Amino acid sequence: MEIGAKRKAGQGNFYNLTDFINIEDLKPKVCTTVVNGVRMKTLDEMEQEFEQELLQVENQNKKKQIQSEKEITELESPHSQNSQNNLIQNNLKPRIYQETILGTCILNNTLVVLPTGLGKTLIAMLLATARIKLFPNSKILVLAPTRPLVEQHINTFKKHTSISDDEMVLFTGMVKPEKRAQLWKKARVIFSTPQGLENDVLSGKIKLNDVSLVVFDEAHRASGDYSYVFLAKKYEKQAKYPRVLGLTASPGSDAEKILEVCQNLWIDAVEVRTDEDADVKPYVQEVDINWIKVDFPDEFKKIQKFLQTSYKSKLKSVKEYGYVKSSGELSKTELLRLQGYLHSELSKGFKNIDLMKSVSLIAEAMKIQHAIELLETQGISALQEYFMKLEQEAVLGKTKAAKNLAVDTNFKSAGILTRNLYSENVEHPKVEMLLNIIQTQISKNSNHKMIVFNQFRDSASKIKQELDKKGISNEMFFGQAKKKGTGLSQKEQKKVLDRFREGEFHVLISTSVGEEGLDIPKVDSVIFYEPVPSAIRTIQRRGRTGRNEKGSVSVMVTKGTRDEGYRWSAHHKEKRMHRVLNELKRQFKKVGKTKKETTLDLQEFISEKPIKISADHREKGNLVVKDLSDKGLEIELCQLKVGDYVLSNRVCVELKKVGDFVDSIIDGRLLAQVKQMKMHVERPVIIIEGDEDIYAQRKIHPNAIRGMIATIAISFGIPIIHTKNSQETAALLVVMAKREQTELGGTFNPHASRKPATSNERIEYIVSSLPGIGQSLVKPLLSKFKTIKNIVNADLKELKEVEKIGDKKAKDIQKVLTEEWTEKFK
């Protein structure tokens, strides 16, 4: 840290002078005894004097440090008389490791990695109350990815703190933005999902300047374009006294990914605990891990052989075309990476026949690979469902890959064998094994509760059917996406979990949505229907049991299949994760702080007058909007009549990705949009974003695209500008908006429109603004009444004589023409 570098209130440590100054450099090198008859001090005397002065400075700093440590001790200790302003209920006693971690969190933006069930939420609650004590007029923001998790947090705070219920509010997508803005002003602690809040912060409806703590639950999500990243960045810029707490049981196994999370959340320190740490071990409940080996049936192996032969033939062809070095099996990740590369080559205009064939072959290989995975890990029912889906796609001609597989001899042979086994009701041995485990556990304890994890909905539905046949009470727990009627709304998810907590049924069958963070006490056992190759998901699944008492985990592994590979993949990734975290803890550097110290908002370089841009509400998920917000502009999200961005009262921009531009030519949207922009906007602009080859997007002749570009530029006089990416688009919009709103002295109007030039245009413009009267009804209305005065004086009957004007439109017109104007704000 440089001398004089500023630290925000509540955020910094005290530093001694000796931290920054090398004492040897300050000692005099030469001492002259007498100068001009005056005796000079000896070197020893000067050293003693210097050390005395230095000691005085250090003593003063020590006093400040003692005072600071005293305050911190009071904040850290939940048992002190002044503890957290008595916001924590007296019956809540944190464990030693929680108090230790809390000490770090009070002084630093901290990522806390703690096994599931060991009280991450309590640490967040203690820190929240400490920050409220330190900054009494501040707010606390607790973020979690899903509504059930958010509700879980607010219930914990209500149960264990004395903060009144009125001061705690819950934000989800169900709460309207206007209501959220009102609740925000009154609330002291806000619990929210990140997506809706991101839109509020983006549009300026909510400011984070008074928030003294943001808790990011499931912090490992803070990567890429996830809302956590944007919110953390805005918080660091806006907050008067920022403090960040990231909570996760598993941030990932990749060092770069963990560092990315730390950087995105502006983390200063990492606190890691595992089940084996001395201060944690006494509180860890014993969990028995059972690896259940399942034989892979011979009839399944026949299907597997046909599929593998088909798969290898696809990769062999791709190798011949020169796009892979080996025809050996590639992982799913490698196939996706190769597919992305081939598509990028296509988008650049490289359209040789080998490349186009390889794109289709890789798509076929991915479908075959998925079929093999279903066969090995799930069974015949799931595979048959998949084959039927591909057959339907081939018949409808949806994808070329499906059509090619439909005539592939090996793939067809696998389909025939699968259909035969399906008709004979043959299932994967896992099904019978699972039923035996569940029945055995329930026979031992009639109150035994267990979760069965399966990552495929079709297989989960099959498990439910089998449990229903055996009379075992169960429910499915899925995400919100509606697939074959199995989707659950967040409200329905909560009901299912509440019923499970109350013991109304024995078995919860869950997909990945049940893996993350949910606090379901007294789950006696967890069953993995299949191993998953992710360390994060494995840890999350395992953490659903053994929270308050002993639990068990059973993992079913099919011998000689990818199940075994997935098992060891997750194991090694988890080990690697702990190594990376421990190394990170020892050598942590402030990877995020430099951003704030070196990056300045655009607003600091322009006039005091703020630059505003109005964006259509459908653009809220576009990276351009976030980039504009990052540059310090005021963004208004609203419904625009034309265009995507309004920069002034005369400039409106329509933004098209390269692919969307071509698509809109084909479906006719583009010409209609251009006409509307020209009619309503004085200075319309079209931006085409992307570095893809515009002539290689669809099966459309390049001259058709060139013709449309020429029509827009020449016939309509609308400039077309090309940008490479969202950052370049945002930078261009900023320059355009700045020029319009400052240099040219223009004004900002989110509903910018073209100023009518002629008298006729002015008349048409006024008439078109009447309710229900668009451009199509302007001329019929004026043809009958000739003047605006005549329209104003017309009665209902006369208005209805105009074609396409009925009773409702006529009444709406009369109402707006006769209604008295009132001043909105007095």
MOMOJO-V807649 format. One record per residue. N is the residue number from 1. RES is the residue in three letters. PHI is phi in whole degrees, -180 to 180 (999 if undefined). Layout:
BEGIN
[[N & RES & PHI] [N & RES & PHI]]
END
This chain:
BEGIN
[[1 & MET & 999] [2 & GLU & -79] [3 & ILE & -63] [4 & GLY & 88] [5 & ALA & -65] [6 & LYS & -85] [7 & ARG & -120] [8 & LYS & -77] [9 & ALA & -57] [10 & GLY & 76] [11 & GLN & -121] [12 & GLY & -105] [13 & ASN & -98] [14 & PHE & -92] [15 & TYR & -120] [16 & ASN & -83] [17 & LEU & -58] [18 & THR & -70] [19 & ASP & -68] [20 & PHE & -115] [21 & ILE & -118] [22 & ASN & -85] [23 & ILE & -60] [24 & GLU & -60] [25 & ASP & -69] [26 & LEU & -93] [27 & LYS & -75] [28 & PRO & -68] [29 & LYS & -87] [30 & VAL & -130] [31 & CYS & -130] [32 & THR & -95] [33 & THR & -69] [34 & VAL & -131] [35 & VAL & -131] [36 & ASN & 53] [37 & GLY & 83] [38 & VAL & -106] [39 & ARG & -72] [40 & MET & -92] [41 & LYS & -70] [42 & THR & -73] [43 & LEU & -60] [44 & ASP & -62] [45 & GLU & -64] [46 & MET & -66] [47 & GLU & -63] [48 & GLN & -62] [49 & GLU & -64] [50 & PHE & -63] [51 & GLU & -64] [52 & GLN & -63] [53 & GLU & -64] [54 & LEU & -64] [55 & LEU & -63] [56 & GLN & -62] [57 & VAL & -62] [58 & GLU & -67] [59 & ASN & -63] [60 & GLN & -62] [61 & ASN & -66] [62 & LYS & -64] [63 & LYS & -60] [64 & LYS & -63] [65 & GLN & -67] [66 & ILE & -61] [67 & GLN & -62] [68 & SER & -63] [69 & GLU & -65] [70 & LYS & -64] [71 & GLU & -63] [72 & ILE & -64] [73 & THR & -59] [74 & GLU & -63] [75 & LEU & -71] [76 & GLU & -72] [77 & SER & -84] [78 & PRO & -77] [79 & HIS & -100] [80 & SER & -71] [81 & GLN & -60] [82 & ASN & -98] [83 & SER & -57] [84 & GLN & 44] [85 & ASN & 55] [86 & ASN & 58] [87 & LEU & -80] [88 & ILE & -89] [89 & GLN & -64] [90 & ASN & -65] [91 & ASN & -81] [92 & LEU & -100] [93 & LYS & -120] [94 & PRO & -68] [95 & ARG & -81] [96 & ILE & -58] [97 & TYR & -66] [98 & GLN & -69] [99 & GLU & -67] [100 & THR & -63] [101 & ILE & -64] [102 & LEU & -60] [103 & GLY & -59] [104 & THR & -68] [105 & CYS & -65] [106 & ILE & -65] [107 & LEU & -95] [108 & ASN & -140] [109 & ASN & -69] [110 & THR & -125] [111 & LEU & -98] [112 & VAL & -104] [113 & VAL & -110] [114 & LEU & -139] [115 & PRO & -56] [116 & THR & -57] [117 & GLY & 89] [118 & LEU & -106] [119 & GLY & 89] [120 & LYS & -65] [121 & THR & -65] [122 & LEU & -64] [123 & ILE & -61] [124 & ALA & -62] [125 & MET & -68] [126 & LEU & -65] [127 & LEU & -66] [128 & ALA & -61] [129 & THR & -69] [130 & ALA & -65] [131 & ARG & -69] [132 & ILE & -64] [133 & LYS & -67] [134 & LEU & -71] [135 & PHE & -130] [136 & PRO & -59] [137 & ASN & -96] [138 & SER & -93] [139 & LYS & -117] [140 & ILE & -116] [141 & LEU & -121] [142 & VAL & -114] [143 & LEU & -112] [144 & ALA & -146] [145 & PRO & -67] [146 & THR & -128] [147 & ARG & -62] [148 & PRO & -56] [149 & LEU & -68] [150 & VAL & -63] [151 & GLU & -63] [152 & GLN & -62] [153 & HIS & -67] [154 & ILE & -66] [155 & ASN & -66] [156 & THR & -65] [157 & PHE & -63] [158 & LYS & -65] [159 & LYS & -76] [160 & HIS & -113] [161 & THR & -124] [162 & SER & -95] [163 & ILE & -64] [164 & SER & -66] [165 & ASP & -60] [166 & ASP & -66] [167 & GLU & -91] [168 & MET & -114] [169 & VAL & -127] [170 & LEU & -113] [171 & PHE & -108] [172 & THR & -138] [173 & GLY & -65] [174 & MET & -77] [175 & VAL & -90] [176 & LYS & -67] [177 & PRO & -54] [178 & GLU & -63] [179 & LYS & -68] [180 & ARG & -62] [181 & ALA & -62] [182 & GLN & -68] [183 & LEU & -64] [184 & TRP & -58] [185 & LYS & -62] [186 & LYS & -90] [187 & ALA & -79] [188 & ARG & -106] [189 & VAL & -127] [190 & ILE & -114] [191 & PHE & -114] [192 & SER & -151] [193 & THR & -79] [194 & PRO & -77] [195 & GLN & -66] [196 & GLY & -64] [197 & LEU & -66] [198 & GLU & -57] [199 & ASN & -65] [200 & ASP & -65] [201 & VAL & -69] [202 & LEU & -61] [203 & SER & -84] [204 & GLY & 84] [205 & LYS & -67] [206 & ILE & -128] [207 & LYS & -110] [208 & LEU & -102] [209 & ASN & -65] [210 & ASP & -96] [211 & VAL & -86] [212 & SER & -96] [213 & LEU & -157] [214 & VAL & -119] [215 & VAL & -102] [216 & PHE & -105] [217 & ASP & -78] [218 & GLU & 53] [219 & ALA & -64] [220 & HIS & -63] [221 & ARG & -77] [222 & ALA & -76] [223 & SER & -147] [224 & GLY & 61] [225 & ASP & -100] [226 & TYR & -63] [227 & SER & -57] [228 & TYR & -55] [229 & VAL & -64] [230 & PHE & -65] [231 & LEU & -64] [232 & ALA & -64] [233 & LYS & -65] [234 & LYS & -66] [235 & TYR & -63] [236 & GLU & -62] [237 & LYS & -79] [238 & GLN & -92] [239 & ALA & -69] [240 & LYS & -76] [241 & TYR & -140] [242 & PRO & -76] [243 & ARG & -150] [244 & VAL & -120] [245 & LEU & -128] [246 & GLY & -103] [247 & LEU & -121] [248 & THR & -162] [249 & ALA & -94] [250 & SER & -158] [251 & PRO & -79] [252 & GLY & 117] [253 & SER & -102] [254 & ASP & -93] [255 & ALA & -61] [256 & GLU & -65] [257 & LYS & -66] [258 & ILE & -65] [259 & LEU & -64] [260 & GLU & -64] [261 & VAL & -60] [262 & CYS & -61] [263 & GLN & -68] [264 & ASN & -66] [265 & LEU & -101] [266 & TRP & 58] [267 & ILE & -79] [268 & ASP & -104] [269 & ALA & -146] [270 & VAL & -123] [271 & GLU & -116] [272 & VAL & -121] [273 & ARG & -135] [274 & THR & -119] [275 & ASP & -60] [276 & GLU & -92] [277 & ASP & -66] [278 & ALA & -60] [279 & ASP & -80] [280 & VAL & -102] [281 & LYS & -51] [282 & PRO & -61] [283 & TYR & -101] [284 & VAL & -85] [285 & GLN & -79] [286 & GLU & -68] [287 & VAL & -127] [288 & ASP & -82] [289 & ILE & -104] [290 & ASN & -116] [291 & TRP & -97] [292 & ILE & -100] [293 & LYS & -81] [294 & VAL & -120] [295 & ASP & -71] [296 & PHE & -97] [297 & PRO & -60] [298 & ASP & -63] [299 & GLU & -65] [300 & PHE & -71] [301 & LYS & -64] [302 & LYS & -64] [303 & ILE & -64] [304 & GLN & -58] [305 & LYS & -65] [306 & PHE & -61] [307 & LEU & -67] [308 & GLN & -67] [309 & THR & -63] [310 & SER & -63] [311 & TYR & -62] [312 & LYS & -65] [313 & SER & -64] [314 & LYS & -68] [315 & LEU & -68] [316 & LYS & -62] [317 & SER & -66] [318 & VAL & -64] [319 & LYS & -63] [320 & GLU & -62] [321 & TYR & -82] [322 & GLY & 91] [323 & TYR & -104] [324 & VAL & -136] [325 & LYS & -84] [326 & SER & -134] [327 & SER & -91] [328 & GLY & -68] [329 & GLU & -66] [330 & LEU & -104] [331 & SER & -72] [332 & LYS & -60] [333 & THR & -63] [334 & GLU & -66] [335 & LEU & -65] [336 & LEU & -63] [337 & ARG & -64] [338 & LEU & -66] [339 & GLN & -61] [340 & GLY & -61] [341 & TYR & -64] [342 & LEU & -64] [343 & HIS & -66] [344 & SER & -66] [345 & GLU & -65] [346 & LEU & -63] [347 & SER & -66] [348 & LYS & -84] [349 & GLY & 101] [350 & PHE & -80] [351 & LYS & -123] [352 & ASN & -73] [353 & ILE & -63] [354 & ASP & -64] [355 & LEU & -64] [356 & MET & -67] [357 & LYS & -67] [358 & SER & -64] [359 & VAL & -58] [360 & SER & -68] [361 & LEU & -64] [362 & ILE & -66] [363 & ALA & -62] [364 & GLU & -65] [365 & ALA & -60] [366 & MET & -66] [367 & LYS & -68] [368 & ILE & -65] [369 & GLN & -59] [370 & HIS & -64] [371 & ALA & -63] [372 & ILE & -63] [373 & GLU & -61] [374 & LEU & -63] [375 & LEU & -62] [376 & GLU & -73] [377 & THR & -105] [378 & GLN & -115] [379 & GLY & 133] [380 & ILE & -71] [381 & SER & -59] [382 & ALA & -65] [383 & LEU & -68] [384 & GLN & -62] [385 & GLU & -59] [386 & TYR & -69] [387 & PHE & -61] [388 & MET & -63] [389 & LYS & -64] [390 & LEU & -66] [391 & GLU & -61] [392 & GLN & -64] [393 & GLU & -62] [394 & ALA & -67] [395 & VAL & -64] [396 & LEU & -78] [397 & GLY & 70] [398 & LYS & -67] [399 & THR & -132] [400 & LYS & -67] [401 & ALA & -61] [402 & ALA & -64] [403 & LYS & -66] [404 & ASN & -68] [405 & LEU & -66] [406 & ALA & -64] [407 & VAL & -112] [408 & ASP & -79] [409 & THR & -60] [410 & ASN & -66] [411 & PHE & -66] [412 & LYS & -64] [413 & SER & -62] [414 & ALA & -61] [415 & GLY & -65] [416 & ILE & -66] [417 & LEU & -62] [418 & THR & -63] [419 & ARG & -62] [420 & ASN & -65] [421 & LEU & -65] [422 & TYR & -64] [423 & SER & -67] [424 & GLU & -92] [425 & ASN & 60] [426 & VAL & -79] [427 & GLU & -128] [428 & HIS & -65] [429 & PRO & -55] [430 & LYS & -60] [431 & VAL & -62] [432 & GLU & -65] [433 & MET & -61] [434 & LEU & -63] [435 & LEU & -61] [436 & ASN & -64] [437 & ILE & -61] [438 & ILE & -65] [439 & GLN & -64] [440 & THR & -64] [441 & GLN & -64] [442 & ILE & -70] [443 & SER & -66] [444 & LYS & -78] [445 & ASN & -146] [446 & SER & -67] [447 & ASN & -101] [448 & HIS & -63] [449 & LYS & -114] [450 & MET & -145] [451 & ILE & -116] [452 & VAL & -106] [453 & PHE & -97] [454 & ASN & -143] [455 & GLN & -85] [456 & PHE & -118] [457 & ARG & -63] [458 & ASP & -60] [459 & SER & -68] [460 & ALA & -62] [461 & SER & -64] [462 & LYS & -64] [463 & ILE & -60] [464 & LYS & -60] [465 & GLN & -58] [466 & GLU & -67] [467 & LEU & -67] [468 & ASP & -61] [469 & LYS & -62] [470 & LYS & -86] [471 & GLY & 74] [472 & ILE & -92] [473 & SER & -66] [474 & ASN & -158] [475 & GLU & -143] [476 & MET & -97] [477 & PHE & -127] [478 & PHE & -121] [479 & GLY & -77] [480 & GLN & -82] [481 & ALA & -62] [482 & LYS & -83] [483 & LYS & -128] [484 & LYS & 56] [485 & GLY & 78] [486 & THR & -101] [487 & GLY & -72] [488 & LEU & -121] [489 & SER & -71] [490 & GLN & -62] [491 & LYS & -65] [492 & GLU & -68] [493 & GLN & -59] [494 & LYS & -62] [495 & LYS & -62] [496 & VAL & -62] [497 & LEU & -65] [498 & ASP & -62] [499 & ARG & -65] [500 & PHE & -68] [501 & ARG & -60] [502 & GLU & -79] [503 & GLY & 78] [504 & GLU & -75] [505 & PHE & -149] [506 & HIS & -86] [507 & VAL & -121] [508 & LEU & -105] [509 & ILE & -96] [510 & SER & -127] [511 & THR & -91] [512 & SER & -63] [513 & VAL & -62] [514 & GLY & -89] [515 & GLU & -79] [516 & GLU & -98] [517 & GLY & 74] [518 & LEU & -69] [519 & ASP & -93] [520 & ILE & -117] [521 & PRO & -69] [522 & LYS & 59] [523 & VAL & -89] [524 & ASP & -75] [525 & SER & -153] [526 & VAL & -124] [527 & ILE & -121] [528 & PHE & -89] [529 & TYR & -67] [530 & GLU & -150] [531 & PRO & -69] [532 & VAL & -119] [533 & PRO & -79] [534 & SER & -102] [535 & ALA & -64] [536 & ILE & -59] [537 & ARG & -68] [538 & THR & -63] [539 & ILE & -64] [540 & GLN & -64] [541 & ARG & -62] [542 & ARG & -61] [543 & GLY & -75] [544 & ARG & -75] [545 & THR & -123] [546 & GLY & 71] [547 & ARG & -82] [548 & ASN & -116] [549 & GLU & -152] [550 & LYS & -56] [551 & GLY & -138] [552 & SER & -139] [553 & VAL & -126] [554 & SER & -116] [555 & VAL & -120] [556 & MET & -89] [557 & VAL & -126] [558 & THR & -80] [559 & LYS & -64] [560 & GLY & 70] [561 & THR & -128] [562 & ARG & -66] [563 & ASP & -53] [564 & GLU & -67] [565 & GLY & -63] [566 & TYR & -65] [567 & ARG & -59] [568 & TRP & -75] [569 & SER & -62] [570 & ALA & -64] [571 & HIS & -60] [572 & HIS & -69] [573 & LYS & -65] [574 & GLU & -67] [575 & LYS & -61] [576 & ARG & -65] [577 & MET & -59] [578 & HIS & -67] [579 & ARG & -64] [580 & VAL & -63] [581 & LEU & -65] [582 & ASN & -66] [583 & GLU & -67] [584 & LEU & -64] [585 & LYS & -64] [586 & ARG & -74] [587 & GLN & -119] [588 & PHE & -66] [589 & LYS & -120] [590 & LYS & -75] [591 & VAL & -74] [592 & GLY & -104] [593 & LYS & -65] [594 & THR & -62] [595 & LYS & -58] [596 & LYS & -69] [597 & GLU & -74] [598 & THR & -111] [599 & THR & -106] [600 & LEU & -115] [601 & ASP & -66] [602 & LEU & -58] [603 & GLN & -60] [604 & GLU & -74] [605 & PHE & -107] [606 & ILE & -120] [607 & SER & -65] [608 & GLU & -65] [609 & LYS & -67] [610 & PRO & -70] [611 & ILE & -89] [612 & LYS & -118] [613 & ILE & -136] [614 & SER & -100] [615 & ALA & -117] [616 & ASP & -62] [617 & HIS & -61] [618 & ARG & -74] [619 & GLU & -90] [620 & LYS & -62] [621 & GLY & -89] [622 & ASN & -79] [623 & LEU & -62] [624 & VAL & -59] [625 & VAL & -63] [626 & LYS & -66] [627 & ASP & -63] [628 & LEU & -64] [629 & SER & -65] [630 & ASP & -62] [631 & LYS & -83] [632 & GLY & 90] [633 & LEU & -83] [634 & GLU & -86] [635 & ILE & -111] [636 & GLU & -114] [637 & LEU & -94] [638 & CYS & -155] [639 & GLN & -90] [640 & LEU & -97] [641 & LYS & -68] [642 & VAL & -137] [643 & GLY & 75] [644 & ASP & -112] [645 & TYR & -140] [646 & VAL & -108] [647 & LEU & -104] [648 & SER & -165] [649 & ASN & -73] [650 & ARG & -134] [651 & VAL & -113] [652 & CYS & -132] [653 & VAL & -119] [654 & GLU & -102] [655 & LEU & -103] [656 & LYS & -128] [657 & LYS & -71] [658 & VAL & -55] [659 & GLY & -64] [660 & ASP & -66] [661 & PHE & -61] [662 & VAL & -68] [663 & ASP & -59] [664 & SER & -71] [665 & ILE & -71] [666 & ILE & -65] [667 & ASP & -88] [668 & GLY & 87] [669 & ARG & -66] [670 & LEU & -61] [671 & LEU & -63] [672 & ALA & -65] [673 & GLN & -66] [674 & VAL & -63] [675 & LYS & -62] [676 & GLN & -64] [677 & MET & -64] [678 & LYS & -65] [679 & MET & -74] [680 & HIS & -106] [681 & VAL & -123] [682 & GLU & -71] [683 & ARG & -129] [684 & PRO & -77] [685 & VAL & -138] [686 & ILE & -115] [687 & ILE & -113] [688 & ILE & -106] [689 & GLU & -109] [690 & GLY & 132] [691 & ASP & -101] [692 & GLU & -73] [693 & ASP & -75] [694 & ILE & -65] [695 & TYR & -90] [696 & ALA & -115] [697 & GLN & -81] [698 & ARG & -137] [699 & LYS & -80] [700 & ILE & -137] [701 & HIS & -64] [702 & PRO & -53] [703 & ASN & -66] [704 & ALA & -67] [705 & ILE & -69] [706 & ARG & -61] [707 & GLY & -63] [708 & MET & -68] [709 & ILE & -61] [710 & ALA & -65] [711 & THR & -62] [712 & ILE & -64] [713 & ALA & -74] [714 & ILE & -96] [715 & SER & -68] [716 & PHE & -99] [717 & GLY & 67] [718 & ILE & -102] [719 & PRO & -69] [720 & ILE & -116] [721 & ILE & -117] [722 & HIS & -108] [723 & THR & -125] [724 & LYS & -83] [725 & ASN & -156] [726 & SER & -65] [727 & GLN & -63] [728 & GLU & -68] [729 & THR & -62] [730 & ALA & -61] [731 & ALA & -61] [732 & LEU & -67] [733 & LEU & -61] [734 & VAL & -62] [735 & VAL & -62] [736 & MET & -64] [737 & ALA & -66] [738 & LYS & -61] [739 & ARG & -63] [740 & GLU & -70] [741 & GLN & -92] [742 & THR & -121] [743 & GLU & -66] [744 & LEU & -95] [745 & GLY & 66] [746 & GLY & -77] [747 & THR & -115] [748 & PHE & -98] [749 & ASN & -136] [750 & PRO & -63] [751 & HIS & -115] [752 & ALA & -58] [753 & SER & -147] [754 & ARG & -75] [755 & LYS & -80] [756 & PRO & -62] [757 & ALA & -95] [758 & THR & -91] [759 & SER & -61] [760 & ASN & -59] [761 & GLU & -63] [762 & ARG & -62] [763 & ILE & -63] [764 & GLU & -63] [765 & TYR & -63] [766 & ILE & -66] [767 & VAL & -65] [768 & SER & -66] [769 & SER & -81] [770 & LEU & -68] [771 & PRO & -58] [772 & GLY & 77] [773 & ILE & -106] [774 & GLY & -94] [775 & GLN & -64] [776 & SER & -70] [777 & LEU & -103] [778 & VAL & -61] [779 & LYS & -69] [780 & PRO & -58] [781 & LEU & -68] [782 & LEU & -73] [783 & SER & -63] [784 & LYS & -83] [785 & PHE & -99] [786 & LYS & 70] [787 & THR & -126] [788 & ILE & -65] [789 & LYS & -58] [790 & ASN & -66] [791 & ILE & -65] [792 & VAL & -61] [793 & ASN & -85] [794 & ALA & -71] [795 & ASP & -92] [796 & LEU & -59] [797 & LYS & -61] [798 & GLU & -66] [799 & LEU & -64] [800 & LYS & -73] [801 & GLU & -73] [802 & VAL & -78] [803 & GLU & -59] [804 & LYS & 73] [805 & ILE & -109] [806 & GLY & -100] [807 & ASP & -63] [808 & LYS & -65] [809 & LYS & -62] [810 & ALA & -62] [811 & LYS & -66] [812 & ASP & -63] [813 & ILE & -65] [814 & GLN & -64] [815 & LYS & -63] [816 & VAL & -70] [817 & LEU & -82] [818 & THR & -112] [819 & GLU & -69] [820 & GLU & -76] [821 & TRP & -78] [822 & THR & -127] [823 & GLU & -71] [824 & LYS & -67] [825 & PHE & -118] [826 & LYS & -103]]
END
